[in-house]
Amino acid sequence: MAERTGPAQAQHRAQEQAEVAYGRFIRHTQLCASCRQTGVDCEDAHDLKTAWREARDAAVTA
């Protein structure tokens, strides 16, 4: 199978980065007592969510 190059590879990488960022956010909110108990994102969760949104937006535009 041929390796993806150019725009196809960029799109694939952007999608993977968005998935990884989302996974990090979800894992954090599952383990963080503050996030679980208050239902409000702590500062770390906020930063992770921001990173996920940026990665998601990059995947859409790639």
N, C-alpha and C positions, 0 to 999 in steps of 0.2 A: 504494500500500500504506500502510495506516495505521501511524503510529509507535507503538511499544509505550509504554505508560505504566503507572504504578502498580507492582504486584507483579511483573508480567511484565518490565518494564524493570529493576527491581532484580535479579531473578534473572539476567537476561541480562548485566548489568554485573558481577555477582558471578562468574559463570562466566568472563567475559572476563578479569577480574582474576586469577583462579586460573590460567588458561592462561598469562598473561603472567608471573606469578610462577614457575610451573613452568619456563617457557622460560629465564628468567634463571638459575635454579638449574642447569639442565642445561648451559647455555652455560658457566657458571662452572666446573663440574666437568670439562668437556671441555678447557678452556683452562688451568686451574690445575695447575701441575706437582706441587704438594704433594698435591692431591686425587687426581690420576692415579697418582702413584708410591706413595703410602701406602695408598690405598683408604679413607682416613679423611677425613671432611669437615674442612676448615680452618675457622677462625672465620667467614670471610665466607660459606662454603658453609653453615655451620650457620645463620647469620642468614637467608640466602636460603631455606633449607628451612623455617625457622620461618615466614617470611612466606608461603611457598606453602601451608603447612598451615593457617595462619589464613585465607587467602583461600579455600582449598578448603572449610573448615568454614563460612565465611560463605556460600558458594555453595549448600551443602547446606541451610542453614537459611533462606536468603532465599526 
